[in-house]
Every structure is written in structure tokens, then in C-alpha cells.
Amino acid sequence: MIFENEYRTIDCGSLRISDVGSTQRLAGFVDTIRKLGGITFGVLRDFYGKTQIILPENLDLELNREDVVTVSGQVRERSSKNPAMATGDIELVVESIEILGKCEHVLPFEIKTSESVNEDLRLKYRYLDLRADYNKEMLKLRSDLMHYVRNFMHDLGFLEVQTPILTASSPEGARDFLVPSRLNKGKFYALPQAPQQFKQLLMTSGVDKYFQIAPCFRDEDARADRSPTEFYQIDMEMAFATQEEVFKVVEQLYAGIFEKFAGKRPATPFKRLTFEEAMRDYCSDKPDMRNPLKVSDVTDIFANSSFNAFKDNVIKAIKVDCKDKGRKFYDSLTEFLKSREAKGLAYVRVNEAGEFETGISKFITDDEKKLLKERMEYKEGETIFFVADEKDRVIKFADLLRQELGKRLELIDLDDYSFVWIVDFPFYELDDEGNICFSHNPFSLPQESIEEVKKNPLSAKAYQYDLVINGYESLSGAVRNHRPDYMVELFKIAGYDKSVVENKFPALYNAFSYGAPPHCGMGAGFDRLMMLLTHNEFIRDVIAFPMNKNGCDPLTNAPNVVDEKLLRDVHIKLIDD
């Protein structure tokens, strides 16, 4: 919808055959301009669409592509219609034209094909890149999705509350962005990694159901699916609620989102896997369930193997039908894993007689073959791939192999979506030095009693959950620990005394001591959800003004040096390394 004014009476995407004969005024960017047989054709583009215009023969203006103009004239039916354009049945015969903004430079790249341009060049001229149709569609989808989420949450009775952007630094897993305080010498604010503590404080304050679409800041390295500086998150918390109630809200929300914006409503309830099952069968806590391949642990079968690569290693195996693949396929898979620092890849193929051939078949005994048959139920035409290494490394390589086989053998429907809850995460794990540490979220509630957790902390399970979509962690949440005495005991197991809890998390600790209801919630990555809905490979393509892979903005030159006086005002002096 536009408002009629001196620049336009209608937008460039709305004129139809029913408007023929009317006089209209349009405003927009000159998308194309060309001469044909003495007639000058142009296409005018605005946010809403495009309209072909016919320019006067005596035009005394020099028009360039991307000039901003306003034109008026009569709408007529096109003699040569263009079904690819919504306005392809008509054209505007221009009677008057005014240049509102001149494009005075040669374009640094073709706007229509800016997707293929170098990242830093695109981001330096992001205002031009955003003129491309696909980027405008992305901005509109983002706006529509935010609107949908807000309406959905409001309709369920959730209260939208904005939590602070300047807060205190706390150990939440990633590096904080720090902001020096001018009025408090030597002290710093931190930009919030998530509204975690504030939303729990809202529950303690008596708010029953909270949500916001919250900006979050983490000083992390960039990945294709992760912004290196800031991102947005659908944040939610519920008082007097259980894990099951969170699941119901999320499943309703996501089913509606994917039905409206992707045309595919997922079946509910979503599938569930325990963390243990996910790691056992897929070697990943975020498995892409569109991929039918599973991983088997065959370490015990080859405990006495004569094959050197299997000795003293954990061994994972994947079976898959590769009967039409040649040696090049197997060699390229091996090189792929080696490029990811694996030692190699072993395999055997099953022939028509059910016998092993090629690869490492000569190293597999009849007894080992029998046990392998019982466990993996392989059949003719299949190949069994093996990776062997130390436990953590072999899990990584088995996951990579499963993903790569799924892609190369086209086992994954790229237009489909799979949803799976990963539940029952371990509460603690061992760090590199063999010490007990939190494995996920220290503010979660353990499923066992405190006494049981103390006796065997590494067996304790947390009420923590992730929602995984197509191999991406889309959402993470937990039932929160709302008891200060539990906080102290749980942190003590991880090696922190009571003073750490009191000093690092004073707001939560003190608030809980005044009585807090049981509560739980989640945070869902909004930008990653946009990626999934649009099948985008890079998160930058769903953000209006993203940073590059180095956490820099070529458009504004951020981060940048600042005047020394500003540093003095905030009590900072730079020291050369």
C-alpha cells in the first residue's frame, strides 16, 4: 500500500489491464533503458514491482540506469505482452518526467546478478545490493515473519517485554562485547549474549508468559549459518510450566510458520531423540533426519582385528547402496575426509553372492563378517564404510561421512523439512583436564535429585532440549533451576564455591531467594529460521546489513579507530602489543 502524493499515484507493481486509459504517476529507479526503432523503452522499478514505460521522442534528459525519477502519462495496453511481469499487459506512455536523484557513478556491479559478486564488494555497496529483487523479497519475508510470530505469541497471551541491551558480563559460553563506562571508571557493561537472566527475573517478578524478538551479541567466529557479531532470537519463558508445554507452544508456532511461509505444515508432535540416541545413531546432536543413513559402532567386532588402522581405535560404520559407483567415487570420499584431518577411509563392497570384495575385505575374518551381518543387516550392492580414530575424532568424522554420503548419493530431499527434538542432555561432562564441568546450560534443572547428582554427576541428565531442523540447531531451551540452594550445590560440583554464584549471578541468586515459580522456556534463532525457510546457504543473505566473515562492515568501516579524547572519556588507554 502506498499513499498518493506529488511523486506517484500508484506503485510500479500494481497497474493492470483494467487501468488502460487512465493517467497515472509513477516513481522509482530506472531499471533498464533501450532504444528500438526510434522508440525509447524503459523499465521503472520500485519496492513493489516494475512497469514498462515509453519515453517521449523529444526527451531532452540523459537518463542512466538507477536514476530516480517520477513520470506521469497514460496507461495503454502493450502490443507485445510480457507474462513474466505482473504489469506485463500494460505500459505507461510518459508525458512528463523529472529526475529526483541522479546516479552519477558507474555501477560497481550488476544489481540483478549481485549474488555472484565478492562478499566485501557486495557489503560495501549494500544499499545497491538491497535493490535486487531477491533481497527485497528477503526483507519483506523477514518483516512478515516477525509480524506472524508477534501475532501468534500475543494471541496465546504472551507479554512482549524488552530487556536491557547494556548489562553485566557473565560467563555464558561465548565472548562478550564490552562497553566501557564513562561515569564508572574501570568498569564495563556487556552487550547481552541472550536475555537469559532477565527473562528468568521476569518470571520471578510474577510475569506469567513472556516473549520478545531479542537482539543478541556474541563475539564469535563467523560461519555460513552464524553471524559473527549479532543476531536475533525469538525468546520465550513460561511460569508454572513444564517441558511439554514449551514443546506444544513451539510445535504450534513452527507448524504455522512453515505452512504459511514454506507451504509445508510439519506433522506434530515432532519426533524426539535423546542425546544418547542421537550420538549413537548419527554421531551428532543435530542430525539431519532427511538423511536415512545411520551410524553403527563396530569397535567390539574388530577388537582383535589384524587391520592396523582398527587397532586401539573406536570404529564407526555406515552402510549404503553404492553399486553403480566406481573407484573414483571412493577415492574422492577418502580425500574429502583426509582434507578434514581424518587418517583415512576404509570400506568393503557386498557382491551378488553376499561376499565382501575390494577395499579391506581381506582383513575381515569370517567371525567378524558374521557379527557385522547381525548388527548391520547389509545386503547385496551395499558398501560398508569404516572410520577409525580416537573417540571424539571418530564421532566427528562419522558425522562428516554421513552428511557427505547423503549429499553425493542424493539421499536428501532438499525441498523437504525434518524436525526433531533432542532431549535429555547430560548435565555435566569432563573437560580436557579431566575435571567435571557443565556440558550445556548451568541454569538448567537436573532430572535427578540433588543427592543423586552428587553421587554420580556424569550420569545426571538435564531438562534441556534443542529443536533441530534439517541438521541445524534452530532452538535451544530448558526447564530452569529456580532454587538458590540447588544453584549452589550444582555449581559446587563443577568446582565453583558459593561466592562465585553470589558474585557472578547476584540478580538471579538473590531473586530466587525471595520465592520463584518453576519456569522454562527457549530461544530460537530468527536469522537461522529465515535461512531454513528460504533455503539460503549463507546467513548474511537474510540480514539487511550483515558483517563479513571477519566481523567487519565494509559499508560503515566498523569497527574503526576512535579519537583519543573519546578513549580518555571512558578511561581507556591503548597499549601496543
Backbone torsions as a table, in degrees:
resi	resn	phi	psi	omega
1	MET	NA	132.7	174.2
2	ILE	-123.0	163.8	176.2
3	PHE	-103.0	129.5	179.7
4	GLU	-65.3	132.8	178.9
5	ASN	-153.0	-165.3	-175.6
6	GLU	-68.6	-18.2	-178.4
7	TYR	-91.6	-31.0	-175.7
8	ARG	-159.4	148.9	174.3
9	THR	-103.9	-16.4	-178.4
10	ILE	-157.4	159.7	179.4
11	ASP	-86.6	172.0	-173.5
12	CYS	-78.0	-1.5	-178.8
13	GLY	-112.1	4.8	-168.3
14	SER	-111.6	-14.9	-177.7
15	LEU	-68.0	138.3	-179.3
16	ARG	-133.3	177.3	-178.0
17	ILE	-58.1	-28.6	179.4
18	SER	-69.2	-14.1	-180.0
19	ASP	-90.5	-3.1	-179.2
20	VAL	-56.5	133.9	-179.6
21	GLY	96.3	-16.9	-179.8
22	SER	-85.5	156.2	174.9
23	THR	-97.8	128.6	-175.8
24	GLN	-133.2	159.2	176.2
25	ARG	-124.8	128.2	-179.6
26	LEU	-118.3	156.5	174.2
27	ALA	-140.7	142.1	179.7
28	GLY	171.2	-162.0	-180.0
29	PHE	-99.8	143.4	175.1
30	VAL	-74.8	107.3	-176.7
31	ASP	-78.1	-49.1	176.5
32	THR	-142.9	158.6	175.1
33	ILE	-149.9	132.5	-177.8
34	ARG	-153.8	154.7	177.6
35	LYS	-109.7	140.3	-179.6
36	LEU	-147.9	110.6	178.0
37	GLY	59.2	41.2	178.2
38	GLY	83.6	-4.4	178.6
39	ILE	-107.0	136.5	178.0
40	THR	-101.9	116.6	178.0
41	PHE	-100.1	145.9	172.6
42	GLY	-141.2	163.8	171.9
43	VAL	-124.0	124.8	178.7
44	LEU	-100.2	134.8	-174.3
45	ARG	-126.3	133.6	167.5
46	ASP	-129.9	-167.8	-175.9
47	PHE	-63.4	-24.9	-170.4
48	TYR	-96.4	-17.1	-179.4
49	GLY	161.8	-159.6	-176.1
50	LYS	-135.7	147.6	175.9
51	THR	-136.5	134.9	174.7
52	GLN	-75.8	137.8	177.6
53	ILE	-124.0	148.4	175.5
54	ILE	-111.0	118.6	-174.2
55	LEU	-89.1	150.5	-179.6
56	PRO	-61.7	147.5	179.8
57	GLU	-66.2	-32.3	-177.1
58	ASN	-94.0	25.9	-178.3
59	LEU	-60.7	122.8	-178.8
60	ASP	-102.0	14.7	176.9
61	LEU	-104.8	143.3	173.8
62	GLU	-95.3	110.9	-177.4
63	LEU	-97.0	138.0	173.8
64	ASN	-115.9	157.5	171.8
65	ARG	-59.8	141.7	-179.6
66	GLU	75.2	3.6	167.0
67	ASP	-60.5	145.1	176.9
68	VAL	-100.2	122.9	-174.0
69	VAL	-135.0	162.4	166.2
70	THR	-123.1	134.5	-177.0
71	VAL	-131.9	151.8	173.9
72	SER	-134.9	151.2	-178.7
73	GLY	172.8	-169.8	-176.4
74	GLN	-101.0	140.6	178.3
75	VAL	-83.4	131.2	175.5
76	ARG	-134.4	162.6	178.9
77	GLU	-75.3	137.3	178.5
78	ARG	-76.9	141.2	176.2
79	SER	-76.5	-31.2	177.2
80	SER	-120.2	99.8	-173.3
81	LYS	-77.7	155.5	-179.2
82	ASN	-123.1	98.4	-177.5
83	PRO	-66.9	-13.7	179.7
84	ALA	-77.6	-14.9	179.1
85	MET	-106.7	139.0	177.3
86	ALA	-61.5	-29.9	179.9
87	THR	-100.5	20.8	-171.3
88	GLY	-69.0	-7.0	179.2
89	ASP	-88.7	-13.1	-173.0
90	ILE	-131.7	171.2	171.3
91	GLU	-149.7	160.9	179.4
92	LEU	-108.9	120.9	176.5
93	VAL	-86.0	109.1	-170.6
94	VAL	-74.0	129.4	175.2
95	GLU	-106.2	-28.8	176.0
96	SER	-144.3	148.3	-178.3
97	ILE	-145.4	141.6	177.3
98	GLU	-136.4	130.9	176.4
99	ILE	-82.7	120.7	-179.7
100	LEU	-94.7	-30.1	-179.8
101	GLY	-152.4	118.9	-175.4
102	LYS	-87.3	132.5	171.7
103	CYS	-84.7	104.4	-170.3
104	GLU	-95.8	1.6	-175.2
105	HIS	-125.8	157.4	170.4
106	VAL	-70.7	132.3	-178.1
107	LEU	-62.7	135.5	-179.7
108	PRO	-69.9	-19.0	176.4
109	PHE	-161.6	162.4	176.7
110	GLU	-74.4	122.4	-175.5
111	ILE	-61.5	-38.2	-177.5
112	LYS	-64.3	-26.1	-176.6
113	THR	-117.9	27.1	-175.6
114	SER	-66.5	-17.4	177.9
115	GLU	-57.6	-29.6	-175.7
116	SER	-93.2	4.7	-176.8
117	VAL	-85.2	151.3	175.5
118	ASN	-48.5	137.8	-173.7
119	GLU	-55.3	-50.8	-175.8
120	ASP	-64.4	-34.5	177.8
121	LEU	-68.2	-42.6	176.8
122	ARG	-58.9	-45.3	-175.5
123	LEU	-73.9	-30.2	176.7
124	LYS	-64.0	-38.0	178.3
125	TYR	-111.4	46.7	-175.1
126	ARG	-59.8	-32.4	179.5
127	TYR	-64.4	-26.4	173.5
128	LEU	-81.4	-43.0	179.4
129	ASP	-56.6	-39.0	-178.2
130	LEU	-70.4	-11.8	176.6
131	ARG	-74.1	-18.5	-179.3
132	ALA	-64.2	145.2	-175.7
133	ASP	-56.3	-43.1	-175.5
134	TYR	-67.3	-30.5	177.9
135	ASN	-75.3	-36.0	175.9
136	LYS	-64.6	-38.8	176.9
137	GLU	-62.2	-37.2	179.9
138	MET	-66.8	-41.4	178.4
139	LEU	-63.5	-41.2	179.8
140	LYS	-67.4	-42.8	178.3
141	LEU	-60.7	-41.6	179.9
142	ARG	-61.1	-43.8	178.8
143	SER	-64.1	-44.6	-179.7
144	ASP	-64.3	-38.6	-179.9
145	LEU	-66.4	-42.9	177.0
146	MET	-60.4	-42.5	179.7
147	HIS	-62.2	-42.9	-179.7
148	TYR	-63.0	-46.5	-178.7
149	VAL	-61.4	-45.2	-179.3
150	ARG	-61.4	-45.8	-179.7
151	ASN	-63.1	-42.1	-179.6
152	PHE	-60.4	-48.8	-176.8
153	MET	-67.5	-40.8	177.1
154	HIS	-60.9	-41.5	-178.7
155	ASP	-65.0	-25.8	177.6
156	LEU	-88.8	3.3	175.8
157	GLY	88.7	14.8	177.6
158	PHE	-79.4	141.5	179.6
159	LEU	-96.3	125.0	179.0
160	GLU	-84.7	121.5	-178.4
161	VAL	-130.2	131.5	176.6
162	GLN	-90.9	126.0	179.9
163	THR	-98.9	163.4	-172.0
164	PRO	-62.6	148.7	173.2
165	ILE	-92.0	-34.2	174.9
166	LEU	-97.7	120.3	-177.8
167	THR	-144.6	-164.5	-179.1
168	ALA	-97.7	149.5	177.2
169	SER	-68.8	139.4	176.6
170	SER	-147.2	149.1	-176.5
171	PRO	-77.2	93.0	-178.0
172	GLU	-113.1	13.8	173.7
173	GLY	113.3	-38.4	179.7
174	ALA	-112.5	170.8	178.4
175	ARG	-76.1	140.4	176.3
176	ASP	-81.4	152.0	162.0
177	PHE	-88.9	123.4	-174.9
178	LEU	-101.6	143.7	180.0
179	VAL	-125.6	115.0	-178.3
180	PRO	-69.1	146.9	179.8
181	SER	-98.4	126.1	177.8
182	ARG	-71.9	-37.8	-174.3
183	LEU	-85.6	-13.4	-178.1
184	ASN	-127.1	88.3	-171.9
185	LYS	-56.3	131.2	177.3
186	GLY	79.6	3.6	-179.7
187	LYS	-113.8	156.0	-173.5
188	PHE	-133.7	143.4	164.0
189	TYR	-85.6	167.7	170.1
190	ALA	-131.0	143.3	171.7
191	LEU	-76.1	138.3	-171.4
192	PRO	-69.5	131.7	172.4
193	GLN	-70.6	-26.9	176.6
194	ALA	-169.5	161.1	179.2
195	PRO	-81.8	28.0	-169.1
196	GLN	-50.7	-57.3	-175.2
197	GLN	-68.5	-37.6	-177.3
198	PHE	-67.0	-38.8	-179.2
199	LYS	-70.3	-30.9	175.0
200	GLN	-70.4	-34.7	176.4
201	LEU	-67.0	-32.7	176.0
202	LEU	-63.6	-38.1	176.8
203	MET	-63.9	-40.5	178.1
204	THR	-66.8	-26.1	-179.7
205	SER	-80.1	-8.2	178.7
206	GLY	105.0	-0.6	173.5
207	VAL	-68.2	133.5	-173.8
208	ASP	-87.4	-44.8	-179.1
209	LYS	-140.9	119.7	-175.6
210	TYR	-118.3	149.3	167.5
211	PHE	-154.5	160.5	166.2
212	GLN	-160.9	158.1	169.5
213	ILE	-96.6	97.6	-161.8
214	ALA	-102.5	137.4	169.8
215	PRO	-74.8	136.0	179.4
216	CYS	-128.1	149.0	-173.1
217	PHE	-131.5	124.9	178.4
218	ARG	-141.9	130.6	-179.8
219	ASP	-85.3	80.2	-175.5
220	GLU	-120.9	161.4	172.9
221	ASP	-70.4	148.1	-179.0
222	ALA	-75.2	149.4	167.9
223	ARG	-136.1	167.6	180.0
224	ALA	-56.7	-35.6	-175.9
225	ASP	-104.3	15.0	-177.9
226	ARG	-144.4	129.1	176.2
227	SER	-74.8	139.7	-175.4
228	PRO	-78.3	-7.1	-174.2
229	THR	-129.7	-57.6	-173.9
230	GLU	-138.3	155.5	177.2
231	PHE	-156.0	169.6	178.4
232	TYR	-113.9	147.9	-174.1
233	GLN	-137.5	135.4	170.8
234	ILE	-79.5	111.4	-171.9
235	ASP	-109.6	136.3	-174.1
236	MET	-146.8	144.0	174.6
237	GLU	-148.1	143.9	-177.7
238	MET	-132.6	132.5	175.8
239	ALA	-88.0	154.7	179.1
240	PHE	49.9	45.4	-176.3
241	ALA	-130.9	166.2	179.1
242	THR	-120.7	172.3	177.4
243	GLN	-55.2	-41.1	-177.2
244	GLU	-62.2	-35.9	179.7
245	GLU	-70.1	-36.8	174.3
246	VAL	-60.9	-44.9	-179.5
247	PHE	-59.4	-42.2	-178.5
248	LYS	-63.1	-44.4	179.3
249	VAL	-63.1	-48.1	-177.8
250	VAL	-62.5	-44.3	-178.1
251	GLU	-64.7	-38.1	174.8
252	GLN	-64.2	-44.8	-178.7
253	LEU	-62.2	-50.4	-175.9
254	TYR	-70.5	-36.1	177.3
255	ALA	-61.6	-41.9	177.8
256	GLY	-66.8	-41.9	-179.7
257	ILE	-61.7	-49.1	-175.2
258	PHE	-72.7	-27.3	174.4
259	GLU	-68.8	-44.9	-175.6
260	LYS	-74.6	-42.4	-170.0
261	PHE	-103.0	-15.0	177.9
262	ALA	-122.7	-6.3	178.8
263	GLY	72.6	16.3	-179.0
264	LYS	-136.9	109.3	179.2
265	ARG	-88.8	117.4	179.6
266	PRO	-71.0	149.3	176.3
267	ALA	-71.0	140.8	176.5
268	THR	-120.6	153.1	-2.8
269	PRO	-69.9	155.9	179.1
270	PHE	-70.1	153.4	175.7
271	LYS	-59.8	150.2	177.3
272	ARG	-125.9	140.7	172.1
273	LEU	-131.5	138.6	170.2
274	THR	-73.1	158.6	176.3
275	PHE	-55.0	-41.7	-179.6
276	GLU	-62.4	-42.7	179.1
277	GLU	-66.3	-41.6	-179.3
278	ALA	-62.9	-43.6	-179.7
279	MET	-70.5	-34.4	-179.6
280	ARG	-69.4	-46.5	-171.7
281	ASP	-93.4	-19.8	-175.0
282	TYR	-131.3	-6.2	-177.9
283	CYS	54.8	35.5	179.7
284	SER	-159.1	144.5	173.9
285	ASP	-93.4	7.8	172.3
286	LYS	-140.5	63.8	-176.2
287	PRO	-73.5	142.4	173.2
288	ASP	-82.3	106.2	-173.9
289	MET	-78.7	-2.5	171.2
290	ARG	-71.9	-23.6	179.9
291	ASN	-83.6	119.0	-175.1
292	PRO	-78.0	-9.2	-174.7
293	LEU	-72.1	141.6	174.9
294	LYS	-120.5	159.2	179.6
295	VAL	-106.2	138.3	175.5
296	SER	-116.6	139.4	172.8
297	ASP	-89.0	120.1	-177.0
298	VAL	-120.8	23.0	-178.0
299	THR	-57.2	-44.3	-176.9
300	ASP	-67.7	-32.3	-180.0
301	ILE	-62.8	-35.9	-175.7
302	PHE	-106.6	29.5	-178.5
303	ALA	-59.4	-31.2	-178.9
304	ASN	-115.4	27.5	-175.9
305	SER	-64.5	146.7	175.6
306	SER	-87.5	-4.5	-179.7
307	PHE	-81.6	117.5	-171.7
308	ASN	-56.7	-37.8	-176.8
309	ALA	-65.1	-21.0	-178.8
310	PHE	-88.4	-18.7	-173.3
311	LYS	-67.9	131.1	176.8
312	ASP	58.6	29.8	179.1
313	ASN	-128.0	159.1	168.4
314	VAL	-83.5	137.2	-173.9
315	ILE	-123.2	125.9	176.9
316	LYS	-115.3	146.4	-177.4
317	ALA	-133.9	146.6	176.5
318	ILE	-133.6	130.6	176.1
319	LYS	-105.6	143.1	-179.6
320	VAL	-160.6	151.2	179.8
321	ASP	-77.1	114.0	179.4
322	CYS	-129.2	28.1	-169.3
323	LYS	-64.2	-21.4	-179.9
324	ASP	-98.9	12.6	-177.4
325	LYS	-101.7	141.9	-179.4
326	GLY	-100.4	-173.7	-175.3
327	ARG	-59.1	-35.3	-178.3
328	LYS	-60.0	-38.2	179.5
329	PHE	-61.6	-46.3	-178.4
330	TYR	-67.7	-40.1	179.8
331	ASP	-65.2	-39.8	-178.9
332	SER	-69.1	-33.3	174.9
333	LEU	-64.7	-41.3	178.0
334	THR	-61.6	-44.4	179.9
335	GLU	-65.5	-35.5	177.7
336	PHE	-60.2	-48.3	-179.4
337	LEU	-66.9	-38.7	178.2
338	LYS	-62.9	-35.7	179.2
339	SER	-67.6	-17.1	175.2
340	ARG	-99.4	15.9	174.1
341	GLU	81.2	15.8	173.1
342	ALA	-77.5	156.0	-179.8
343	LYS	-76.0	-25.7	-180.0
344	GLY	163.6	-170.3	-179.3
345	LEU	-142.3	128.8	177.8
346	ALA	-111.2	154.6	180.0
347	TYR	-160.1	160.8	169.2
348	VAL	-137.1	148.1	175.5
349	ARG	-108.2	145.5	-180.0
350	VAL	-99.3	119.7	-177.9
351	ASN	-85.8	-175.9	-175.8
352	GLU	-62.5	-26.7	179.6
353	ALA	-86.0	1.7	-178.8
354	GLY	80.3	13.1	-179.7
355	GLU	-97.2	152.9	175.6
356	PHE	-77.5	142.4	174.9
357	GLU	-144.6	159.9	-179.2
358	THR	58.1	-177.5	178.1
359	GLY	56.5	-130.3	-175.0
360	ILE	-101.5	24.6	-175.2
361	SER	-56.7	-33.5	-177.2
362	LYS	-68.9	-17.3	-179.2
363	PHE	-91.1	-6.5	-175.3
364	ILE	-98.4	121.5	-177.8
365	THR	-79.3	167.3	178.7
366	ASP	-62.4	-39.5	178.8
367	ASP	-64.1	-43.3	179.0
368	GLU	-64.2	-39.5	178.6
369	LYS	-63.0	-41.9	179.8
370	LYS	-62.6	-45.7	179.2
371	LEU	-64.7	-37.5	179.4
372	LEU	-65.7	-38.7	178.3
373	LYS	-63.5	-42.8	-179.7
374	GLU	-64.8	-38.2	-175.4
375	ARG	-82.3	-40.6	-171.1
376	MET	-104.6	-15.1	177.6
377	GLU	51.2	47.1	179.9
378	TYR	-71.9	160.4	179.1
379	LYS	-142.0	174.5	-176.2
380	GLU	-54.5	137.4	178.1
381	GLY	90.8	-10.3	-178.8
382	GLU	-90.5	155.7	173.1
383	THR	-115.5	139.3	173.8
384	ILE	-107.3	119.9	178.2
385	PHE	-98.5	142.5	179.8
386	PHE	-125.0	136.8	167.5
387	VAL	-125.3	139.8	-176.4
388	ALA	-136.1	133.0	179.3
389	ASP	-176.2	-172.8	173.1
390	GLU	-62.5	158.5	-170.0
391	LYS	-52.9	-54.6	-175.8
392	ASP	-65.3	-38.5	-178.8
393	ARG	-70.5	-41.0	-177.5
394	VAL	-68.4	-33.1	175.2
395	ILE	-62.3	-44.7	178.6
396	LYS	-60.3	-45.7	-175.4
397	PHE	-73.5	-33.4	177.1
398	ALA	-66.3	-38.9	176.7
399	ASP	-63.0	-46.8	178.7
400	LEU	-60.8	-42.8	-179.7
401	LEU	-63.9	-44.6	178.9
402	ARG	-59.7	-45.6	179.7
403	GLN	-63.1	-43.6	-176.6
404	GLU	-68.2	-39.8	176.3
405	LEU	-62.7	-40.9	178.1
406	GLY	-59.5	-40.0	179.3
407	LYS	-71.5	-52.0	-172.9
408	ARG	-66.9	-32.5	-179.4
409	LEU	-93.5	5.2	177.3
410	GLU	53.1	47.2	179.1
411	LEU	-86.9	-7.8	-173.1
412	ILE	-109.3	127.6	173.8
413	ASP	-80.5	104.8	-173.4
414	LEU	-68.0	-15.9	178.4
415	ASP	-92.5	-2.8	-176.5
416	ASP	-94.9	167.1	175.7
417	TYR	-131.3	137.8	175.1
418	SER	-124.3	137.2	-177.0
419	PHE	-121.1	132.2	177.4
420	VAL	-148.1	131.9	172.3
421	TRP	-83.3	131.7	169.6
422	ILE	-104.0	120.9	-172.9
423	VAL	-125.9	173.0	174.1
424	ASP	59.1	50.6	175.6
425	PHE	-68.1	148.9	174.4
426	PRO	-65.7	141.4	-178.4
427	PHE	-75.4	-39.4	-179.3
428	TYR	-125.3	162.5	171.5
429	GLU	-148.0	177.4	177.4
430	LEU	-98.7	136.0	175.2
431	ASP	-82.4	-175.5	-175.8
432	ASP	-63.2	-23.0	179.4
433	GLU	-93.4	2.7	179.1
434	GLY	85.1	13.3	179.2
435	ASN	-93.5	150.0	178.2
436	ILE	-72.5	131.6	177.6
437	CYS	-142.4	165.3	177.4
438	PHE	-68.2	137.5	-178.7
439	SER	-92.4	-19.8	-173.0
440	HIS	-142.1	-83.9	-174.0
441	ASN	-130.7	116.2	-175.8
442	PRO	-69.3	-11.5	-177.9
443	PHE	-93.8	6.3	-177.6
444	SER	-82.6	165.7	178.1
445	LEU	-98.0	129.7	175.6
446	PRO	-73.2	152.9	179.8
447	GLN	-78.6	-22.8	179.6
448	GLU	-95.7	167.8	174.7
449	SER	-69.4	159.7	178.9
450	ILE	-58.4	-37.7	-179.7
451	GLU	-62.7	-42.5	179.6
452	GLU	-67.4	-38.6	178.9
453	VAL	-62.7	-42.1	179.5
454	LYS	-61.3	-39.9	-177.5
455	LYS	-67.7	-40.6	-176.4
456	ASN	-144.0	74.9	-173.6
457	PRO	-61.5	-33.4	-177.1
458	LEU	-74.0	-11.0	175.8
459	SER	-96.4	-7.5	-176.1
460	ALA	-69.4	139.3	177.1
461	LYS	-109.7	147.3	179.7
462	ALA	-106.4	151.4	170.6
463	TYR	-80.1	69.7	179.2
464	GLN	-122.8	148.9	-175.4
465	TYR	-151.7	145.3	173.1
466	ASP	-122.7	144.2	169.7
467	LEU	-103.3	120.4	-177.8
468	VAL	-108.2	129.9	178.1
469	ILE	-124.3	117.8	177.0
470	ASN	53.0	36.1	176.9
471	GLY	87.0	4.4	177.2
472	TYR	-111.4	135.9	171.5
473	GLU	-72.4	110.8	-176.7
474	SER	-95.2	-23.8	-172.3
475	LEU	-154.5	145.3	175.0
476	SER	-139.4	142.0	-179.1
477	GLY	-162.2	-177.3	-176.9
478	ALA	-167.7	158.0	162.5
479	VAL	-80.3	126.5	-172.0
480	ARG	-84.4	151.7	170.2
481	ASN	-82.3	116.2	-175.5
482	HIS	-107.3	11.2	-177.0
483	ARG	-114.1	123.7	-178.1
484	PRO	-63.6	-32.6	179.7
485	ASP	-68.7	-34.8	175.3
486	TYR	-65.6	-41.8	179.9
487	MET	-55.3	-48.7	-178.0
488	VAL	-60.1	-46.8	-177.7
489	GLU	-66.9	-40.3	-178.0
490	LEU	-69.4	-38.4	177.1
491	PHE	-70.7	-33.0	178.9
492	LYS	-61.9	-39.0	178.6
493	ILE	-61.7	-33.0	180.0
494	ALA	-87.5	7.7	173.8
495	GLY	95.5	12.2	-179.8
496	TYR	-111.3	132.8	179.1
497	ASP	-86.0	177.7	-174.4
498	LYS	-58.3	-33.9	-177.8
499	SER	-63.1	-31.1	178.3
500	VAL	-65.1	-45.0	178.9
501	VAL	-62.6	-45.1	-177.6
502	GLU	-65.5	-38.0	-174.9
503	ASN	-87.8	-35.7	-178.0
504	LYS	-83.4	-32.3	-177.4
505	PHE	-129.9	54.6	-173.8
506	PRO	-64.3	-36.3	-176.9
507	ALA	-64.5	-50.2	-179.6
508	LEU	-64.5	-47.6	-175.6
509	TYR	-59.2	-46.6	-178.7
510	ASN	-70.5	-40.9	-178.8
511	ALA	-62.5	-41.7	-179.6
512	PHE	-64.0	-28.1	-178.9
513	SER	-72.7	-10.7	175.6
514	TYR	-97.0	10.3	179.4
515	GLY	97.2	118.9	-179.3
516	ALA	-134.0	139.0	178.4
517	PRO	-76.9	154.9	169.8
518	PRO	-58.6	139.7	-178.6
519	HIS	-153.4	159.7	-179.6
520	CYS	-156.0	164.4	-177.9
521	GLY	-174.5	-159.3	-176.4
522	MET	-163.3	164.6	170.1
523	GLY	-130.7	126.1	-177.9
524	ALA	-116.5	129.1	-179.1
525	GLY	-66.3	114.2	-178.2
526	PHE	-70.7	-44.0	-178.5
527	ASP	-65.8	-39.1	178.5
528	ARG	-68.0	-34.8	175.0
529	LEU	-62.4	-40.4	175.7
530	MET	-61.5	-42.7	177.0
531	MET	-56.8	-46.2	-177.5
532	LEU	-66.1	-42.9	-178.5
533	LEU	-64.2	-31.9	-174.7
534	THR	-104.6	3.1	-179.0
535	HIS	55.4	36.2	177.2
536	ASN	-83.9	143.3	179.3
537	GLU	-85.9	-29.2	-174.8
538	PHE	-117.3	134.0	-177.0
539	ILE	-68.7	-24.7	-179.5
540	ARG	-60.6	-26.8	-174.8
541	ASP	-78.6	-3.6	177.5
542	VAL	-116.1	10.2	179.9
543	ILE	-117.9	136.9	-176.0
544	ALA	-61.8	-50.5	-177.7
545	PHE	-130.6	80.3	-176.5
546	PRO	-82.4	163.4	169.6
547	MET	-86.0	162.8	174.5
548	ASN	-84.7	-175.6	-174.4
549	LYS	-65.7	-15.2	177.9
550	ASN	-97.6	10.0	-179.9
551	GLY	73.0	27.1	-179.9
552	CYS	-116.7	154.8	177.0
553	ASP	-113.9	101.9	-179.9
554	PRO	-62.6	-19.5	-180.0
555	LEU	-71.3	-48.2	-176.5
556	THR	-105.7	-0.2	-176.1
557	ASN	61.2	31.3	175.4
558	ALA	-91.3	141.2	-3.6
559	PRO	-76.1	157.5	-175.5
560	ASN	-139.4	166.5	175.5
561	VAL	-73.0	152.6	177.8
562	VAL	-122.8	161.9	-178.3
563	ASP	-61.5	143.2	-177.6
564	GLU	-60.6	-31.1	178.6
565	LYS	-62.6	-39.5	178.6
566	LEU	-64.5	-37.5	177.0
567	LEU	-64.4	-41.6	178.9
568	ARG	-63.0	-37.8	-179.2
569	ASP	-60.1	-31.4	-179.5
570	VAL	-105.7	16.3	170.7
571	HIS	64.5	40.1	180.0
572	ILE	-120.9	136.6	174.0
573	LYS	-126.4	128.2	-179.2
574	LEU	-79.9	137.8	179.1
575	ILE	-118.6	126.4	177.7
576	ASP	-69.6	139.7	177.3
577	ASP	-68.5	NA	NA
